[in-house]
Amino acid sequence: MDRDIRFSVPLFTIDEAARHLGLARSTLQDWTRREAGPAPLVHRLQPESPRAASLPFVAMVEAHMLRGFRELGLTPGELRKSVSRIRRIADDEYALATRRVATDGVNLLIDMESSFENPRWERARDGQGVISEVIESYLKFVHWEPPHVHATSLTLRTYHGADVIIDPRFAFGQPVLARDKVRIGDILDAFWAGEGYQRIAAEFGVKPGEVEAVIRSATRPRRAA
């Protein structure tokens, strides 16, 4: 894992990650401090300085998944217990970034089969078999590319109207438009410099609607979860 940039390269500060994920800074910071088995709920690397980036790509995926689980009603205690069990069963401290994790709307689940084609789900909290249909809609934001077991890119749900992703292979892991790989930061810099939507779109070769969506999403008051 140490040589894989998804796990070993810090990309964001906690403030930056919270903004991109639509989370409260205090919530994300708490998740980086609370242990769940062999590691914190969200992995954090040692920053080079107090204000330097410390969260790698895998941490963004973990936080995205945890937000979805929390919205389904899991208490902090249940969340920690479930994540600890998932990591133990999977023998993988990065299990939250794999496709083996889902939920039935009440409990965290883990796929007990080695194949994703015919999953057999069990409750991560107590191992009890689950019959109800598994709700996996939040997983549509996380993407995998064979033969990788762990996520390779993440779509940021906070950018409504624009397909914005984080992929460590592009733009040093900073958010980009999925199709053109244009950095969101470059679009915003042009906007803050006084350029209009049409001119920015022409400059970067993207659609004006995407530019508008990026700016609207990045500048509206944030109601962090």
N, C-alpha and C positions, 0 to 999 in steps of 0.2 A: 504493500500500500504506500510505503514512504516515497516511492519513485513516481507514483501516479499523481499528476497535478490536481486531480479532483479532490485529493485528500491532503496534499502536502503544501499547497501554495495558498497563502492568505490573500483573499480578494477584497473583502469588505470589513469596515469597522462595524461595530454593533449598531451604531446610528444609521449607517448607510444600509445595512441589511434590513433593519426594521422598516425603513422608509420603502424599500423596494418590495418588501413582503406585506406591507400594510399591518405591521404589528406594533404594539407599544414597545418602546425601548426597554422598559423595565421587565416586560414579559420575556423578551428574547434574552436579556442578560440573566434573568433567573434560570432559564432553561440551560444556559451555558454553565451554570454553577451546580445544578441539581444532578446528582449521580443517579444513573439507572443501569445497574450492572457494572460492566467494565469501563464505562465512560459517562460523561454528562449526557443529558438528553440531547443537547446540541454540541457537537464537537467545536472546540476552539483551540487555535494554535497560539503559541507564545508570540506576542507582537514584538517587533524590533524596537518599538518605542511606545510610550503610553497612548499616543494618538494614531499609531499605525494600524493597518488592517490585520485582523486576526481570524476571520471566519473564512474557511475554504468553501469550495463549491458544495461539497457534501453537507456542510452545515446548513446551507440554504435549503436544500432538499429536506433535511430533517425538520427544520423549522416550519416549512410549508406543510409537511405531513402532520406535524404536531398541532398546528393551527386547525387543520381539518378535524382531527380527533377531538380537540377541545370543544369545537363548535357542536359536536355531537353529544356533548354532555358529560364527558369523563371528568372526574375530579382530579386535582393534581396528584393525589395519592394513587388513584387508579391508573393514571397515565404512567407514572413512574414504575408501578408494579408490572403493568402490561409491557412496557418497553423493555424492562429488565428480562422478562420471560421470553419475549421475541428474540432478543439478542442471545440469550442462553440457548434456546432451541435451534436457532439458525447458526450458532457458533460464529457470530459475525457482529462486531460492535457497530458496524455500519448497516445493520439490517433494515433500518427505516428508509434507506435509499434503494431498496430492492423491490421487485414486484411481488414478493412473497407476503406483503403486508396489505391488509384491507380492513374493512369494518362492516358490520351488519347494521350499523346505525345505533347500536347500544354498546358493543364491545369491540376492542381491537382484536383482529383475527390474524392468524398466520397460516399460510398454505403448507400443509404437511407433506405434500407430494413434491418430488423433484422436478416434475414437469408442470409448466404453467398452463398446459392445454386442458387438463382435467383436474382442477384444484380440489383439494379436500381441506376445508377450513375448520379450524378449531379456535375456541376462545383463548386469547393470549393470557387472560387473567387466571383462568382455572383449568384450561384444557378440555372443558366440556364441549362435546360436538355441537355444531351449529347447523340447523336445517334451513333457517330463513335465508332469503336471497341476499347476496352480498352486494352492498352499495359501494361502487368503486369510482364514482364520477369524479372525485377530486384527483384521482390518479391520471386523468387526462392531461394535467399540467406537467407531469413528469414523463420524461422520454428516455428510452433505452435503445441502444444499438448493439445488436449481436456482434461479438460474443460476450459483451460486457454484462455482468450480473448487476452492477450498480448503475444508477442513473447517469446519463451522459449530458443531458440538458434539462433546463427547467423553464417553463413558460411562466412569466410573472402575471398573475391574475389582477394585479393592481392597475395595469395599463389597459383600460377599457377602450376598445376600438382600434388597438394596434397590437400586432403579434410580436411581443417583446420577449426575448429569451436570454438566459444566462447559459453560456457554453464555454468552458475553459479553453477550448481550442480557438476561440475567436475573440479579438479585442482584449486580450489578457483577462478574459473572464468577466468583463464589464457588460452590462445590458446592451443588447443590439436588436435591431429589427431582424426578425427571423429570416426573411427572404433575401434582403440585401446586405445584411451584416453591418449596417450603419450604426455607429455608436449613438445611444440615446444621449449621452453627455455632449456629443458634438452638435446634435440638433438643439439641445437646450442652450448651449453656449451661443449658437447663432441667434436664437430667439432673444436671449438676454442682451445681445449686442444690437438689437433693434431691427433685425430682419423679419419680414413677414412670412406667413405660411407658404405662399406660392414661391417666393424666392428661395426659401430653405429647401423646399421640395425639389426645385429645379437644380439647386446646387448639389444635392446628394443623390438625385435620381430616384426619388421615392414619391409616393402619392401624397398630395396635399392633405388628404383625409388622415393619413397616418401621422403626419407632422402635427396636425391639429389635435389628434387623440393623445399623442405623447405629451404635448405641452399642457393640454387640459388635465391629464392624469397627474402630471408632475407638479402642477401649480395649484390644484384645488386643495382646500383645507383637508388635512388628513384626519380621518376618524379611525385611529388605530385600534385594532382588536386586542 
